[in-house]
Amino acid sequence: MKAAYLHIPFCEHICYYCDFNKVFLKGQPVDDYITALDREMKLTLEEAPAAELETIFVGGGTPTSLNERQLERFCDSINTNLPKAANLEFTFEANPGDLSKEKLQILRNAGVNRISLGVQTFNDELLTKIGRVHKAKDVYQTIDKIKSLGFENISIDLIYSLPTQTLGDFKASLSEAFSLELPHYSAYSLIIEPKTVFYNLLKKGKLPTPGEDLEARMYEVVMEEMEKHGLNQYEISNFAKPGYESRHNLTYWENEYYFGFGAGAHSYVNGYRRSNIGPLKKYIDSLNNGELPILDNHQVTLTEQMEEEMFLGLRKTSGVQISKFAQKFGRDPFEIFEKELNELLFKKWIEVSGDNIFLTKQGRLLGNEVFQMFLGVFD
């Protein structure tokens, strides 16, 4: 076990595209939730003791929506309960404009050494259209604050294919992002999920999206510009200077075990994929009763493990290591997925070089179609 994810579901506003488990902060039982999280960590580690963790990632929601007292208490709980390696990568998500120097100092004192900032775009008009409350100027001010406290490992998220977004808009946002000279960038295409404001607008025909061709061109521009600026694409949507790759996210893509703590969080522990209860009251009540807040606990079959190894591994630009796959499952991936891999080779969506199977540039543009080919192969 290398990694732990902790979920803080509170937000001071709800973005129009977000489908994560979240609630408005006002009036919520925040202190009770932090207590419940503490209990979940204790109960889980009693059930499945772990060696020292190499990565801890706190996401949401908006983790830094906690006030200073709550944030300090939460960080103390993490450091008390979770065993940590000396080279720990400890990430907190945050939004531009909501990080005070006091909160940043609390994070710094707690050992947090990586900040992931949800920027999305530098176009103020687009920020309003997608339900964000920060402005582009807040990004620069927040980054300056983060750096002034000694943080070097900083990442920002960008979203492209936003409603009414043009290629020029997106190129301008990329240019602004590069001016910050950060070691890590993530760039995701907008995915419209059910139960979001955007989903409801789309159903009513009131969401003008750029379309698939422009979305593909935006992704090509991302790859071209990141390379020009010395950032290595190590995963479909992630780019980093050498040594700054997200070790936490690599845990997911390498199909390794991880803990997930919090309402609606997911875990992969000892062959079981587990999801937690989402509603806050039910989550808290379960832990108050001394029970883990488990909603679903699925034992991953051997065939599911092999499918996951392929579609998660192909997200990385290094791809799937053939010898590692064979060591893990006792069989060559070309023996198990002969039809799928040969079809992908014929289409030039994957390549094989030495010990690795990986996506071509065209394959990256069609990643979801590639990944779907490994779902339900044995059904």
ABEGO torsion letter per residue (X at the ends): XABBBBBBABBABBBAABABBBBBABGBBAAAAAAAAAAAAAAAAAABBBBBBABBBBBOEBAAABBAAAAAAAAAAAAAABBBBAABBBBBBBBBGABBAAAAAAAAAAGBABBBBBAGBABAAAAAAAGBABBAAAAAAAAAAAAAAGBABBBBBBBBGBBGBBAAAAAAAAAAAAAAGBABBBBBBBBBBBGBAAAAAAAAGABBBAEAAAAAAAAAAAAAAAAAAGBBBABAABBBBBGABBAAAAAAAAGBBBBBBEBGBBBBBGGBBBBBBABAAAAAAAAAAGBBBBABBBBBBAAAAAAAAAAAAAABAAEBBAAAAAAAAGBBAAAAAAAAAAAAAAAGABBBBEABBBBBAAAAAAAAAAAAAABGAAX
